[in-house]
């Protein structure tokens, strides 16, 4: 798969933490510019409007995933992989990823 280089673009609304791919789609992880954000968002294919996943509860340790409508039907194993990989990107920046 692809090793996406880490990019940190900021705006008033969000900061790009990094990205990863499943070999078919590329995913970007963004968060608010707060020092300790409580959530992050994952969008697909360089389209911030295509929200794949929102993970909230980061500051409480009680993570909760909310999936975008087009992504809800995907297999539970794939969704777990995306959530875990996105969390790694949120914490550490872009990752080399392989799903399979």
C-alpha positions, 0 to 999 in steps of 0.5 A: 500500500502507500506510505502517505507523508505527514501533512499538517495543514491548519485552518480555523476549523481543523488541523490535518493530523495525517492520512492512510489508505486501504489500497482503494481509498485514501483517508485523512484524519482531522481534529479541531485546533484545541490543545486537547481535542475530544474528537477527530474526523476521518474523510475520504479521497481528499473530500472533507465533506465525505465524512467516513467516521467521527470518533468522540470521547477522546478526553474521557477515554470512552471512545465512540464511533459514528459512521457516515451513511455511505460507510455504515454497511462496510464489514465490521472487521474493516470498520474496526481496522479503519477506526484503529488506524485512524486513532493511530494517525490521530496520536502519531501522524500518518502510518504505513498501512495495509489491509489484508 
